[in-house]
Amino acid sequence: MTERRRQLHVVWAGHNRLGESVLWHPTEQVLYWIDFYGPTVWRWSPGASAAQSLAISRGKTIGSLAFGPKGRLLVMLDDGVHWLDRISGRLTHFADPNQGREGIGYNDAKVDHQGRLWVGTYDVAERAPRGALYRIDSSGSGELADCGFVVSNGPAFSPDGTKLLFSDSIGRQLLVYRLDPKTGRLSERRQFAALDDFGGLPDGLCVDREGGVWCAVYGGGRVLHFTPGGQVDQVVEVPAANTTSCCLGGKDLRTLFITTGEEPGNEVGGALFAMEVEVGGLPEPEFDAGRSTL
């Protein structure tokens, strides 16, 4: 197991209250992420000193974002999943598999290789196992995939699309499921890794092209790399305790980008970090909107 702290550097020195859901857009060649409590969507081009921001006009939080066709974004807000026109800022409600249940918020989300959206929810009080993981298709209908979590986080997919990885944050563990690419059904749930020895809570995930898993550790100030078998073989120490999310991006998808949240007395809390890695990632898929004209 190796530590690679010296290679880590700040690429955007702003201060997000809680940066999250960082994704590299393979067509635009830019980085997107959110400030959960902004609620704000951020967009940054490598090499630029400044980033573009788009304040969300609805609700108090934004749980995550995902890419859609025609330059649109999907954003997970307090009352459901919305289409966002990033030019005009216009929001269009798309889905609410939570069906308005009180005290439940939307959190991390990702699109699988078949273009389906997977989104997790959480108990706002972070006490009861009321959170769930949903699968949403092009029609906007949501199907319950699993439940019983206090906080759902970080869905990610194996390179061949046959496994879904998931952060059970309060349970301090990563889970892995068998995923049927045709039907989207999950089965054979098991523990992929426990984080008891590393402090903090597992948060956002991304997967490299060899099936290795990067996991941001919230409250632990680090990102862990797991082998496909679930063993930690790299630890990246981050000088911001509230490490939240990570993705592989850049021209060759070999730059690990890391979002963080603010913390008292820490000037880099809430900044965006990056480092080069040996194994690159996979292009982030777009949501399949079907025949919708959006």
Buried (B, 14 or more C-beta within 10 A) or exposed (E): EEEBEEEBEBBBEBBBBBBBBBBBBBEEEBBBBBBBBBBBBBBBEBEEEEBEBBEBEBBEBBBBBBBBEEEBBBBBBBBBBBBBBBEEEEBEEBBBBBEEEEEBBBBBBBBBBBBBBBBBBBBBEEEEBBBBBBBBBBEBEBEEBBBEBBBBBBBBBBBEBEBBBBBBBBBBBBBBBBBEBEEBEBEEEEEBBEBEEBEBBBBBBBBBEEBBBBBBBBBBBBBBBBBBEBEBEBBBBBBBBBBBBBBBBBEEBBBBBBBBBBBEEBEBBBBBBBBBBEBBBBEBBBBBBEEBEE
